[in-house]
Amino acid sequence: MTIKKTFCEECRNDVDYTITSVPMTGKIKDKEYFYTGKEAHCADCGSLVFLPELNDSNLKALYDIYREENGIISLDRLLAIPEKYAIGKRPLSLLLGWGELTFSRYCDGDIPTRQYSDTLMRIYDDPLFYLQLLEANKGHLKSALTYEKSRKAVDALLSGSTIETRKINTVIQYLLNQCEDITPLALQKALYYIQGFYYAFHNSFLFSEDCQAWIHGPVYRDVYLRYKGYRFDPIERMVTVFDTDVFSADEKAIYDSVIRNLCCYSGKVLEHFTHNENPWLVTRGELPITAPSDKIIEKPLIGEYFTDIKARYHMTDPDDIKAYSRDMFLHI
Protein backbone atom coordinates (compact mmCIF):
# COMPACT_ATOMS: atom_id res chain seq x y z
CA MET A 1 0.00 0.00 0.00
CA THR A 2 1.48 3.38 -1.01
CA ILE A 3 0.75 6.79 0.60
CA LYS A 4 0.95 10.06 -1.38
CA LYS A 5 -0.73 13.49 -1.63
CA THR A 6 -3.62 14.57 -3.87
CA PHE A 7 -6.69 16.85 -3.76
CA CYS A 8 -9.84 15.45 -2.11
CA GLU A 9 -13.19 16.90 -3.28
CA GLU A 10 -14.82 16.06 0.08
CA CYS A 11 -12.11 17.45 2.34
CA ARG A 12 -11.33 20.32 -0.05
CA ASN A 13 -7.67 19.93 0.77
CA ASP A 14 -4.50 18.15 -0.34
CA VAL A 15 -4.56 14.88 1.52
CA ASP A 16 -2.73 11.61 1.82
CA TYR A 17 -4.31 8.78 -0.13
CA THR A 18 -3.98 5.06 -0.33
CA ILE A 19 -4.01 2.83 -3.39
CA THR A 20 -5.48 -0.65 -3.16
CA SER A 21 -6.14 -3.42 -5.69
CA VAL A 22 -9.82 -4.25 -6.16
CA PRO A 23 -11.89 -6.44 -8.50
CA MET A 24 -13.45 -4.45 -11.32
CA THR A 25 -15.69 -5.01 -14.33
CA GLY A 26 -15.68 -3.24 -17.67
CA LYS A 27 -17.59 -3.59 -20.90
CA ILE A 28 -16.07 -3.82 -24.39
CA LYS A 29 -18.25 -4.50 -27.42
CA ASP A 30 -21.27 -5.32 -25.23
CA LYS A 31 -19.41 -7.96 -23.22
CA GLU A 32 -18.39 -7.64 -19.58
CA TYR A 33 -14.84 -8.44 -18.52
CA PHE A 34 -13.60 -8.98 -14.98
CA TYR A 35 -10.14 -7.77 -14.02
CA THR A 36 -8.08 -6.46 -11.10
CA GLY A 37 -7.85 -2.69 -11.02
CA LYS A 38 -6.78 -0.05 -8.51
CA GLU A 39 -8.62 2.59 -6.47
CA ALA A 40 -7.32 5.62 -4.57
CA HIS A 41 -9.01 6.68 -1.31
CA CYS A 42 -8.55 9.77 0.83
CA ALA A 43 -6.68 8.81 4.01
CA ASP A 44 -8.83 11.23 6.07
CA CYS A 45 -12.43 10.64 4.94
CA GLY A 46 -12.11 7.48 2.86
CA SER A 47 -13.68 9.02 -0.25
CA LEU A 48 -12.56 7.99 -3.70
CA VAL A 49 -10.07 10.42 -5.22
CA PHE A 50 -9.28 10.71 -8.92
CA LEU A 51 -5.80 10.07 -10.28
CA PRO A 52 -5.35 10.33 -14.06
CA GLU A 53 -2.51 7.81 -14.05
CA LEU A 54 -4.67 5.34 -12.12
CA ASN A 55 -7.50 5.69 -14.62
CA ASP A 56 -5.05 4.96 -17.46
CA SER A 57 -3.69 1.95 -15.57
CA ASN A 58 -7.18 0.50 -15.06
CA LEU A 59 -8.05 1.02 -18.71
CA LYS A 60 -4.88 -0.82 -19.72
CA ALA A 61 -5.73 -3.67 -17.32
CA LEU A 62 -9.20 -3.97 -18.88
CA TYR A 63 -7.82 -4.09 -22.39
CA ASP A 64 -5.14 -6.58 -21.31
CA ILE A 65 -7.90 -8.94 -20.16
CA TYR A 66 -9.83 -8.34 -23.39
CA ARG A 67 -6.72 -9.20 -25.41
CA GLU A 68 -6.04 -12.32 -23.35
CA GLU A 69 -9.58 -13.69 -23.55
CA ASN A 70 -9.89 -13.00 -27.28
CA GLY A 71 -6.50 -14.29 -28.37
CA ILE A 72 -5.12 -10.84 -29.25
CA ILE A 73 -1.39 -10.17 -28.87
CA SER A 74 -0.55 -8.41 -25.61
CA LEU A 75 0.64 -4.81 -25.73
CA ASP A 76 3.93 -5.76 -24.06
CA ARG A 77 4.73 -8.33 -26.76
CA LEU A 78 3.65 -5.98 -29.51
CA LEU A 79 5.92 -3.22 -28.21
CA ALA A 80 8.83 -5.67 -27.98
CA ILE A 81 8.78 -6.55 -31.70
CA PRO A 82 10.57 -3.45 -33.12
CA GLU A 83 13.34 -3.74 -30.53
CA LYS A 84 13.66 -7.49 -31.02
CA TYR A 85 14.15 -7.16 -34.77
CA ALA A 86 15.87 -3.74 -34.84
CA ILE A 87 13.26 -2.15 -37.08
CA GLY A 88 11.19 1.01 -36.72
CA LYS A 89 7.42 1.06 -36.40
CA ARG A 90 6.78 2.57 -39.82
CA PRO A 91 9.23 0.31 -41.67
CA LEU A 92 7.64 -2.70 -39.98
CA SER A 93 4.21 -1.63 -41.24
CA LEU A 94 5.62 -1.26 -44.75
CA LEU A 95 7.32 -4.65 -44.54
CA LEU A 96 3.98 -6.24 -43.69
CA GLY A 97 2.16 -4.44 -46.50
CA TRP A 98 0.06 -2.37 -44.07
CA GLY A 99 -0.58 1.34 -43.92
CA GLU A 100 2.55 3.16 -42.80
CA LEU A 101 1.04 4.23 -39.45
CA THR A 102 -0.85 1.02 -38.67
CA PHE A 103 1.71 -0.53 -36.34
CA SER A 104 2.28 2.83 -34.62
CA ARG A 105 -1.44 3.02 -33.79
CA TYR A 106 -1.28 -0.44 -32.26
CA CYS A 107 1.67 0.68 -30.13
CA ASP A 108 -0.46 3.60 -28.92
CA GLY A 109 -3.16 1.21 -27.71
CA ASP A 110 -5.41 0.50 -30.70
CA ILE A 111 -6.51 -3.14 -30.79
CA PRO A 112 -5.35 -5.01 -33.92
CA THR A 113 -7.77 -7.17 -35.85
CA ARG A 114 -7.54 -10.91 -35.24
CA GLN A 115 -5.81 -11.39 -38.59
CA TYR A 116 -3.17 -8.74 -37.89
CA SER A 117 -2.76 -9.96 -34.31
CA ASP A 118 -2.08 -13.51 -35.47
CA THR A 119 0.61 -12.23 -37.82
CA LEU A 120 2.24 -10.21 -35.05
CA MET A 121 2.16 -13.15 -32.64
CA ARG A 122 3.84 -15.34 -35.25
CA ILE A 123 6.51 -12.67 -35.76
CA TYR A 124 7.09 -12.36 -32.02
CA ASP A 125 7.30 -16.13 -31.48
CA ASP A 126 9.24 -17.15 -34.57
CA PRO A 127 12.33 -15.29 -35.81
CA LEU A 128 12.52 -17.61 -38.81
CA PHE A 129 9.05 -16.54 -39.89
CA TYR A 130 10.11 -12.91 -39.57
CA LEU A 131 13.23 -13.65 -41.63
CA GLN A 132 11.12 -15.13 -44.41
CA LEU A 133 8.96 -11.98 -44.40
CA LEU A 134 12.00 -9.74 -44.37
CA GLU A 135 13.53 -11.46 -47.39
CA ALA A 136 10.27 -11.70 -49.34
CA ASN A 137 9.21 -8.07 -48.74
CA LYS A 138 12.48 -6.14 -48.37
CA GLY A 139 11.60 -4.23 -51.52
CA HIS A 140 8.84 -2.48 -49.53
CA LEU A 141 11.42 -0.82 -47.28
CA LYS A 142 12.58 2.71 -48.10
CA SER A 143 16.18 2.16 -47.01
CA ALA A 144 18.70 -0.62 -47.60
CA LEU A 145 20.18 0.25 -44.18
CA THR A 146 16.85 -0.62 -42.53
CA TYR A 147 16.98 -4.07 -44.11
CA GLU A 148 20.63 -4.62 -43.16
CA LYS A 149 20.10 -3.67 -39.49
CA SER A 150 17.05 -5.90 -39.16
CA ARG A 151 18.73 -8.80 -40.99
CA LYS A 152 21.68 -8.57 -38.61
CA ALA A 153 19.34 -8.66 -35.59
CA VAL A 154 17.34 -11.68 -36.77
CA ASP A 155 20.51 -13.55 -37.74
CA ALA A 156 21.79 -13.02 -34.20
CA LEU A 157 18.53 -14.34 -32.75
CA LEU A 158 18.61 -17.44 -34.93
CA SER A 159 22.26 -18.18 -34.24
CA GLY A 160 21.54 -18.06 -30.52
CA SER A 161 18.55 -20.44 -30.70
CA THR A 162 18.74 -24.20 -30.42
CA ILE A 163 17.89 -26.32 -33.43
CA GLU A 164 15.16 -28.06 -31.44
CA THR A 165 13.46 -24.79 -30.56
CA ARG A 166 13.48 -23.63 -34.16
CA LYS A 167 12.62 -26.89 -35.87
CA ILE A 168 8.86 -27.05 -35.31
CA ASN A 169 8.47 -23.40 -36.32
CA THR A 170 10.49 -23.97 -39.48
CA VAL A 171 8.37 -26.98 -40.40
CA ILE A 172 5.16 -25.03 -39.75
CA GLN A 173 6.27 -22.33 -42.17
CA TYR A 174 7.08 -24.94 -44.81
CA LEU A 175 3.67 -26.59 -44.37
CA LEU A 176 1.91 -23.24 -44.67
CA ASN A 177 3.96 -22.46 -47.75
CA GLN A 178 3.19 -25.76 -49.46
CA CYS A 179 -0.44 -26.30 -48.36
CA GLU A 180 -2.58 -23.43 -49.58
CA ASP A 181 -5.62 -24.22 -47.44
CA ILE A 182 -4.36 -25.97 -44.32
CA THR A 183 -6.49 -25.44 -41.20
CA PRO A 184 -5.20 -25.46 -37.60
CA LEU A 185 -6.64 -28.96 -37.12
CA ALA A 186 -4.89 -30.31 -40.22
CA LEU A 187 -1.64 -28.54 -39.27
CA GLN A 188 -1.59 -30.28 -35.88
CA LYS A 189 -2.04 -33.69 -37.48
CA ALA A 190 0.63 -33.01 -40.12
CA LEU A 191 3.15 -32.14 -37.37
CA TYR A 192 2.24 -35.31 -35.48
CA TYR A 193 2.71 -37.51 -38.55
CA ILE A 194 5.99 -35.81 -39.42
CA GLN A 195 7.23 -36.49 -35.88
CA GLY A 196 6.14 -40.14 -36.04
CA PHE A 197 7.30 -41.07 -39.52
CA TYR A 198 10.62 -39.27 -39.18
CA TYR A 199 11.32 -41.37 -36.12
CA ALA A 200 10.28 -44.54 -37.94
CA PHE A 201 12.78 -43.89 -40.74
CA HIS A 202 15.64 -42.27 -38.80
CA ASN A 203 15.25 -43.37 -35.15
CA SER A 204 15.21 -39.84 -33.77
CA PHE A 205 12.58 -37.17 -33.11
CA LEU A 206 12.55 -33.87 -34.97
CA PHE A 207 10.64 -31.88 -32.34
CA SER A 208 11.52 -31.47 -28.67
CA GLU A 209 7.95 -30.33 -28.00
CA ASP A 210 5.39 -32.83 -26.69
CA CYS A 211 1.89 -33.19 -28.10
CA GLN A 212 -1.17 -33.86 -25.96
CA ALA A 213 -4.12 -36.22 -26.39
CA TRP A 214 -6.94 -33.70 -26.85
CA ILE A 215 -10.50 -34.46 -27.91
CA HIS A 216 -9.68 -33.83 -31.57
CA GLY A 217 -6.49 -35.89 -31.61
CA PRO A 218 -2.82 -35.05 -30.95
CA VAL A 219 -2.26 -31.33 -30.36
CA TYR A 220 0.84 -29.21 -29.76
CA ARG A 221 -0.52 -26.71 -27.24
CA ASP A 222 1.67 -23.73 -28.20
CA VAL A 223 0.82 -24.22 -31.88
CA TYR A 224 -2.88 -24.33 -30.98
CA LEU A 225 -2.64 -21.07 -29.04
CA ARG A 226 -0.81 -19.41 -31.94
CA TYR A 227 -3.44 -20.25 -34.56
CA LYS A 228 -6.65 -20.77 -32.59
CA GLY A 229 -8.13 -17.57 -34.01
CA TYR A 230 -8.48 -19.23 -37.42
CA ARG A 231 -10.80 -21.92 -35.96
CA PHE A 232 -12.01 -23.88 -39.02
CA ASP A 233 -10.57 -21.49 -41.61
CA PRO A 234 -7.31 -22.03 -43.50
CA ILE A 235 -4.31 -20.32 -41.93
CA GLU A 236 -3.20 -17.31 -43.92
CA ARG A 237 0.02 -17.87 -45.85
CA MET A 238 2.21 -14.80 -45.28
CA VAL A 239 5.37 -16.01 -47.06
CA THR A 240 5.27 -17.23 -50.67
CA VAL A 241 9.00 -18.02 -50.99
CA PHE A 242 10.66 -20.62 -48.78
CA ASP A 243 14.36 -21.56 -48.68
CA THR A 244 14.42 -25.36 -48.34
CA ASP A 245 18.20 -25.35 -47.84
CA VAL A 246 17.44 -25.20 -44.10
CA PHE A 247 16.32 -28.86 -44.32
CA SER A 248 18.35 -31.99 -44.83
CA ALA A 249 17.35 -34.29 -47.70
CA ASP A 250 16.01 -36.83 -45.18
CA GLU A 251 13.85 -34.23 -43.46
CA LYS A 252 12.42 -32.82 -46.67
CA ALA A 253 11.56 -36.30 -47.94
CA ILE A 254 9.38 -36.89 -44.87
CA TYR A 255 7.76 -33.45 -45.03
CA ASP A 256 6.92 -33.78 -48.72
CA SER A 257 5.50 -37.28 -48.31
CA VAL A 258 3.26 -36.21 -45.43
CA ILE A 259 2.09 -33.23 -47.51
CA ARG A 260 1.32 -35.42 -50.54
CA ASN A 261 -0.17 -38.40 -48.76
CA LEU A 262 -1.80 -37.01 -45.62
CA CYS A 263 -2.37 -33.28 -46.05
CA CYS A 264 -4.58 -34.11 -49.03
CA TYR A 265 -7.21 -35.04 -46.43
CA SER A 266 -9.17 -32.57 -44.30
CA GLY A 267 -8.37 -31.99 -40.67
CA LYS A 268 -11.50 -33.89 -39.62
CA VAL A 269 -10.49 -36.92 -41.68
CA LEU A 270 -7.01 -36.85 -40.13
CA GLU A 271 -8.64 -36.56 -36.72
CA HIS A 272 -10.43 -39.85 -37.42
CA PHE A 273 -7.10 -41.40 -38.40
CA THR A 274 -5.50 -40.47 -35.08
CA HIS A 275 -8.53 -41.66 -33.13
CA ASN A 276 -7.75 -45.16 -34.39
CA GLU A 277 -4.04 -45.10 -33.57
CA ASN A 278 -2.41 -46.42 -30.40
CA PRO A 279 -0.61 -43.26 -29.21
CA TRP A 280 -3.84 -41.29 -28.80
CA LEU A 281 -5.91 -44.28 -27.62
CA VAL A 282 -3.42 -45.52 -25.03
CA THR A 283 -2.75 -42.04 -23.65
CA ARG A 284 -6.44 -41.30 -23.12
CA GLY A 285 -7.13 -44.73 -21.63
CA GLU A 286 -10.73 -45.00 -20.42
CA LEU A 287 -11.57 -41.34 -20.97
CA PRO A 288 -14.79 -40.77 -22.99
CA ILE A 289 -14.08 -39.49 -26.47
CA THR A 290 -15.62 -36.10 -25.60
CA ALA A 291 -13.69 -35.64 -22.33
CA PRO A 292 -11.05 -32.88 -22.29
CA SER A 293 -7.50 -34.02 -21.58
CA ASP A 294 -4.03 -32.50 -21.45
CA LYS A 295 -2.21 -35.82 -21.08
CA ILE A 296 1.08 -35.87 -22.95
CA ILE A 297 1.46 -38.51 -25.64
CA GLU A 298 4.86 -39.85 -24.65
CA LYS A 299 7.46 -39.83 -27.42
CA PRO A 300 8.42 -43.52 -26.98
CA LEU A 301 4.77 -44.43 -27.59
CA ILE A 302 4.80 -42.44 -30.85
CA GLY A 303 8.13 -43.92 -31.89
CA GLU A 304 7.05 -47.50 -31.19
CA TYR A 305 3.78 -47.14 -33.09
CA PHE A 306 5.24 -45.60 -36.24
CA THR A 307 8.21 -47.99 -36.25
CA ASP A 308 5.70 -50.85 -36.22
CA ILE A 309 3.72 -49.24 -39.06
CA LYS A 310 6.89 -48.90 -41.14
CA ALA A 311 7.66 -52.59 -40.65
CA ARG A 312 4.08 -53.75 -41.21
CA TYR A 313 3.81 -51.87 -44.51
CA HIS A 314 7.36 -52.80 -45.60
CA MET A 315 8.20 -49.13 -46.08
CA THR A 316 11.59 -48.53 -47.67
CA ASP A 317 11.00 -44.95 -48.79
CA PRO A 318 8.99 -42.08 -47.22
CA ASP A 319 6.62 -42.08 -50.18
CA ASP A 320 5.46 -45.53 -49.03
CA ILE A 321 3.40 -43.63 -46.44
CA LYS A 322 0.71 -43.47 -49.13
CA ALA A 323 -0.25 -47.13 -48.54
CA TYR A 324 -0.88 -46.44 -44.85
CA SER A 325 -2.86 -43.26 -45.50
CA ARG A 326 -4.99 -45.04 -48.12
CA ASP A 327 -5.81 -47.90 -45.74
CA MET A 328 -6.69 -45.51 -42.91
CA PHE A 329 -9.04 -43.59 -45.19
CA LEU A 330 -10.78 -46.78 -46.36
CA HIS A 331 -11.39 -47.87 -42.76
CA ILE A 332 -12.94 -44.73 -41.30
Disulfide bonds with the S-S distance in Angstrom:
none
